Amino acid sequence: MVKKQEKQKAKVECTDKFCPVHGKDKLRVRGRTFEGEVTKILPGRVTITFERMLKIPKYERYEKRRTKLHARLPSCMKDSVKLGQRIEIGETRPISKIIHCVVTKINLGAEEAKK
């Protein structure tokens, strides 16, 4: 079991100095974490969407709202992220105008877990 983990670590050569796992100048994950579905993959970043429930006090009901966030994609994870996959992102310092999060974990979906 230990040998498999060592082989996987040896395979992953991350040259991204801001990678939250392997980087030299690691991005610190602070604040909230979000889990959502990948809707767009761009060079160096991904876009995720997730639904949330918002209470409307006047009508004593809830409504669904959709949120879209952009996150930095480390080079060690770019080959394993696919459209429609669920990933986890965490808040960091502002990286650019629209990017304030970084990908921290790739969650296996129900279909992939069965295989």
ABEGO torsion letter per residue (X at the ends): XAAAAAAAAAABBBABAABAAABABBBBBBEBBBBBBBABBBBGBBBBBBBBBBBBAAAGBBBBBBBBBBBBBBAAAAAABBBGBBBBBBBBBBABAABABBBABBBBBAAAAAX
